[in-house]
Amino acid sequence: MPLLLDSREVGRVTIVRCSGRIVAGSESESLRAHVAWLLRDRRSIVLDLGEVGFIDSSGLGTIVRALTSARQAQGDLKLCNVPEFVRKVLEVSRLTAVFDTHESEEKAVAAFYRPGVRAEAPAATGRSVLCLDAHADVLAYLRALLRQAGYDVQTSSRVSDAVLLMRVTHFDLLLAGPDMMPSAERPQPFQNACASLPVIELGSEFSTRDAGEAGAALLGAIEARFNPKTA
């Protein structure tokens, strides 16, 4: 079975789910190239190995090199859902002390949020914003817009990942895209996590409106929420 890589962003962390075989040849090369591509602007990576069926020496070497590349870029790479046969390979290879492994994606992501952990540096502001939208392009624009405005912004395209993030770190505001607003139809954990969090809805017109106008209006709404005018 060829190696399939499925990546998604969870706040400052990128999770890469690996499915298939990590072996010499195109499989190892695709994993190496994928991690190198992520490291252009990401520094916190989790490899989910739960669906890996086989790994050879070359494949293991590729993961070691990926870890080295991440740390050379002032980031880090963690493993999660490590199959028992891979765990035994790490033990035999005496690499268990090299890799930081976790039982689940949630625990691996949480590990990046511990104080003093090597990760992408947040903005210097005390205001932290979580953006939840189904479209990657909208999230990319929001990250650039809000970081330029001085906010510590993190993004997610899944409600379940947003709940994970709200469990491991604090946010001052939630920006929610169409069909992402907290409501009775949403899972209870999401409703509970949003209960005490100010929310601004990104209307369906946000993605099609003039980018400059949409961005300016959003920044104004955020500023008004953080600094409401007193009578």
N, C-alpha and C positions, 0 to 999 in steps of 0.2 A: 504493500500500500504506500503510495507516495506521501510525502510529508505535506500536510496542510497547516497553514498558519493563519490564525484569526486574531486580529488585534483590536483592542478597544481601550479608550482612555477612561480612567477612574480618578478624577481629580488630577493630581500631579504624577500619578502612576499610570504606566501603560502595561496592560495584561496581554500576554501573547499565549493563546491556547495552541498547543502543538498536538496534531493528530497524525498518527502513522508511525513511520520508521525514521529515526535520525541516524543515518548511515553515510559512509563515504560516497562522494559524488554530488549529484545535484541537490540531494536533500540537505546535506551539511552546508553546502554553498548557499542555498536559499535561506537557511536560518542565519548564517553569518551575515549575509547581505542585508537581511531584514533588520537585524539588530543594529548594524552599522547605519542603516537609513534612519532608524528611530533615534539614534544618538546624535543626529544632526541638531535636534532641538528638544529631545527628551533625555532625562537623566535617571529616572526611576523605573525599572523594568522588572516585571514578574513573568517568569516562564511557567505556565501551567502544563505539567507533563502528564496529567491524568489520563490522556488518551494516546499516550505513546506506547506502541506495542513492542518495539525493539530499539536498542541503541548499541552501536559498535564503538570501537576505540576512537575512530575518527569523529564520530558523532559526539562522544564525550569530550574530545579535544575541542570541538567547535564550541561547546557550551563553556568550557574553561576560557577559551579565547574571548567569548562574548562577555564573560564576567570581567576579564582583564581590560577589555576595551571600555566597558562601562566605568570601571574605577579610574582608568586613565583620563576619562572625560569628566572626572569629579562626580560620578554618579555611582549607582550600584545595581546589581541584578540579583534577584532572589528566586528561589524555586518553590513551587507548591504542588500539592496533589501528586507527590512523587510515588510512582508505582514501587511495589516491593522489590521487583527485580532490579530496578534502577537504584534503589537504596542500597541493595547488596553490592552493586557495581561500585558505588561511591565508597562503601566501606572497604571493599577489597582494594580499591585504588587509593585508599587513605585520603579521600577528598571530602569526607564529611565535615571536616573542620574548615574547609575552604568555602563551601556553599552554605548560605543561610536558607534553610528549608522550612516550610510551613505546611500545616495540614490543609489549609484552604486558601482560596483567593482573598477572603476577607482578612484572615490573619496576616497574610503576606502584605497586603495593602496597609493594614494598621501598623505593621513594623516600620514602614517608611515615615510614619507620622510621630514616632517616638522622639523625644527631645534629643538633639545631638546626632541624629542619624543623617548620613550623607544623602542628600536629595536636592532637588531643584530649589534654589533659594526663593522664598516668597517675597513679595513686595514689602517695602518698609512701613507700609501703613498698617494700622490696627484693624482696618475694615476688611472683612473677608466675604467674598461673594461666591455663591454656588450657582452656576448656570446649568439649567436642565432643558435640553431641546433635542429633538429627534434628528436634526440635520447637522452633519459634521461641519459644513461650510458656515452655518450660522454660529456654531460654537467657536470656530476658528476666528471669526470676526469679533465675537464678544471677548475672547481672550486678549486679542490685540488691542481692542478699544479700551477695555477696563484696565489692563496693565499699563497702558500709556497714561491713563488717568490716575494711576497710583494705587489701584486696588489690588489686593491679593485675590486673584480669580482662579477658580477651579471649575471644571466642566464635566458633564456626564450626559450620555444619551439614553440612559436607562434609569427608570425609577428605582429599581433594586440597587443599582450602584450608587445612586444618590443617597439612599438610606444607609448604605455601607459607609459612605463618606461622612454623613452626619453623626454616625456612631463613633468615628475615630478622630474627628476634629470639629472645631467650632466654626460656625458661620454667622455672620451678622445679617445676611440677606439672601433670599432665594429668588433668582430670575427663572421663571417657568414659561416654556414655550407653549404653543397651542396643544391642547389635550394632555398637558403635563401638570396642570394645576391640582393642588390638593382638593379632594372632594370625597364624598361618601362612596363613590365608585372605585376609589383607589385603595390599595392594600392598607390595612390598619397600621402596619409599622410606618408607612410613609405619612399617613395622617398624623400619627403620634409625633414623628420627628419634626413635622412642620407646625405643630400646634403653637409653639412659642417663637416661631421664626417669621419675621416680616417677609411678605411675598409680593413681587411685582410680576404681573403677567405680560409676556411678550405676545402681543396679538398676532393673528395670522398675517397681518399686513407688514410686520416687521421685516420679513425676509424679502419682500418685493418692493418696499418703499425705497426712495433714494437713500443710499447708505449714509451720506453725511447728515441728512435730516433725521433719519432714524436713530443714528448714534447720538446726535446732540439731544434729541428728545429723551432718550433713555438716560443719558448722563444727568440731565436735569431732573428726571423723576427719581433717580437714585439719590442725588444730592438733597432733594426735598424730603425724601424718606429719612435720611440720616440727620438732616438738620432742618426740621420743620420750623416754619416761621411762627413766632409767638405773637399773640395779639397784643 
